Amino acid sequence: MNVHNNKILEILKREKVVTSSEIAKDLKISWNTADKYLLELAFEGKIIRIKKLGVNLWLLK
C-alpha cells in the first residue's frame, strides 16, 4: 500500500464520504491519479464506490 492510500483512508475516517475531486485537491494530485488510487482501494475491499449523477462517492467499507 502506498503513502497516498494511507492518506486516503485517513481522510475517509474523518470525512465519512468523499468525491474523487476532493481527494485530488487534498492530496494535491490530479483527479485521474486520485481516482486510480480510490479504485485500487475499492478493488482491495477497503472502500466502497457509489455512483450518483455522474459523481463517484467513496466511503469506508
N, C-alpha and C positions, 0 to 999 in steps of 0.2 A: 504494500500500500504506500502510495507516495504522500508527500507532505500536504499537497493540496487536498487529497481525500480526507486526511485527518482534520484539516481546517473546515472542510465542508460539513463533516459530521458534527464538529463543534458548533458551527453556525446553525445547523438543523436542531440541535439540542436546545439552543437558545431561542430560535425564532419559530420553531414548530413546522411552518410551511414557508417555502421559498420558491422563487422562479429561477430559471437559468440565468436570466439577466441580472438578478440581484446577486447571485453567486459570482458572476463575472465581475460585477462592479466591486464587490467586497474584496475579491482576491486580485483585482487589477489584471485580469486576463481577458481574452476575447470570449464572446458568447459561445463560439464553436468549441473552444477548449473547455469551458465550463460545462457545456452540455456533454462533451465526451467523458469528463470525469464523473458527472452525475449518472450517465448511462452505465459506466463501469461499476459504480456503487450499486445501482439497481440490479445489474446482472449478478453481482455477488450476493444479492439478497439483503443488503443493509438498508436500502431506502426504497420507497415506492414512488412511481410516477403516475400522476393523474393528468390526463389531457383535458383541458377545458377551454373551449372557444379559441383554439389556436395557441394556447399558452400551456407550457408544461409546469405543473405544480409538483414539488418534491417534498416528501416527508419521511421521517424515520419509520422503519417497519416495526 
